Amino acid sequence: MNKKHLIWDLLLRKLNQRKNAKKLNFHTPNGIALERFIQIGGIDQWITIRGEDRNKPVLFFIHGGPASTYTVFSPLLRSWEKYFTIVQWDQRGAGKTFRRNGVNGSGEITFDSLANDGLEVAEFLCKHLNQEKIILVGSSMGSFIGVMMVKRRPDLFHAYVGTDQNVGPDPDHLSYQMTLEGLRAAGNKKGVQAIERIGSDPLKWSRKDFDERNRWIIKSTTTVPNMIMDIMLPAILSSPGHTIRDIIDIFKGMNYSLDLLFDELMTFDIRNLGLEFDIPFFIFQGDTDSMTPTALAQAYFDDIRAPFKEIVLIHNAGHLAAFARTEQFLDELRMRLSPLVDSASKKDDISLHLVKPI
């Protein structure tokens, strides 16, 4: 999408919202379409729960960011709701949760507090949906939070699925090198100069450097959907559940949360949480992800010890792979996660049912 298309999205916002509202509408005997605030961590936090059959496996998304709410992606995931109950949660400091509580009412925002909040949400879901366990999907920065959650309470989860899996330290500067290569291939001298000035060491970056770096990373990858112009902005503008005021607060929440989490985000090393897991461990990664490089996710995955583990590449996808290639991602989830949940409900040996890597 270019700026011209973005202007059209703005002009057609109401029409697109109506189309998406109609798309999200369903009537099934055992369906659920819940949007509400619940008390989590002492404050009101926003969740959505959607599925055509509430007895289907629950997929609980932990969004990235900081504070990049994924509730705007519900129309993109409509086809998923036939096979899973999809749960989106606006974390402390994000989206409608931020709008309800504001700066003064949001409380402490750290990776630790977000993980604790997430576990409270997971407990609520198990009880409310009458499910013994759920599937946790951690995306981008949310993969840090997701791994913290499954390490603390593996009893709540069938499996962990990391997507846009963030690892932390990038000793080989893969993201830096990939970005430079992409910008040079595109003849973008301005971008090359900016990235070389910012450098590869996150400990030397300012907030401004971090934001600018991310913009150039996105521009450097032209062979896959642009995560801002093709995925996030169209979803935000056409979401039937978000007013203009909601959209403004989404961006305010992002800015506020990044201020609070910046130092932690720059130094967090997921390996320090431990490499041994008590539940099946999956990574679904875009094959052309330069924001959270696929090779880094692979190296982390190789060291993981779990009852079962598998890494799946989402083809022709960069960052936000679940929303760039929704049907491919869904097919992989159904193939690899549905047998796991079915066998768990029958108390079988899950290793006999899971799809083996080729």
RATA-V115046 format. One record per pair of residues at least 12 apart in sequence whose C-alpha atoms are under 7 Angstrom apart, sorted by the first residue. I is the first residue (numbers start at 1). J is the second residue. Records with the same first field share a line. If there is no record, write none. Layout:
I->J  J
This chain:
1->229  230
2->229
9->234
10->237
13->237  238
16->238
17->238  239  240
18->240
20->75  240
21->240
23->75
24->75  78
28->52
30->52  53  54
31->51  52  53  54
32->49  50  51  52  53  54
33->49  50  51
34->48  49  50
35->47  48  49
36->48
40->117  120  121
41->117
44->97
45->90  91  92  97
46->89  90  96  97
47->88  89  90
48->87  88  89
49->85  86  87  88
50->81  85  86  87
51->81  82  84  85  86
52->81  82
54->85  129
56->83  84  85
57->84  85  134  341
58->84  85  86  134  135
59->84  85  86  87  134  135  136  137
60->86  87  88  135  136  137
61->87  88  136  137  138
62->137  138  139  142  146
63->138  139  142
64->139  140  141  142
65->141  254
66->141  254  257  258
67->91  93  94  95  253  254  257
68->94  254
69->90  94  95
70->88
71->88
72->235  236  239
73->235
76->323
77->326
80->330
92->106  109  114
93->106  253  257
94->250  253  254
95->246  249  250  253
96->246
98->253
99->249
109->260
110->261
111->145
114->145
115->145  148  149
119->149
133->156  157  158
134->156  157  158
135->157  158  159  160
136->157  159  160  161
137->160  161  162
138->161  162  163
139->162  163  164  165
140->163  164  165  166
141->166
143->162  165  166
144->166  270
151->277
154->278  279
158->279  341
159->279  280  281
160->280  281  282
161->281  282  283  284
162->282  283  284
163->283  284  285
164->285  286  292  319  320  321
165->283  285  292  297
166->292
167->269  270  296  297
168->268  269  270
169->269
173->200
174->293
175->290  291  293
176->200
178->290
179->217  220  290
180->192
182->220  221
183->220
191->216
195->213
202->266
203->266
217->290  291
224->316  317  318
225->317  324
227->319  320
231->323  324
275->303  304  305
276->304  305  306
277->305  306
278->306  307
279->306  307
280->306  307  308  309
281->306  308  309  310
282->309  310  311
283->310  311  312
284->311  312  313  314
285->312  313  314  321
286->313  314  315  317  318  319  321
287->313  314  315  316  317  318
288->316  317  318
289->317  318  319
290->318
291->319
308->351
310->357
314->329
336->354  355
339->353  354
340->353  354
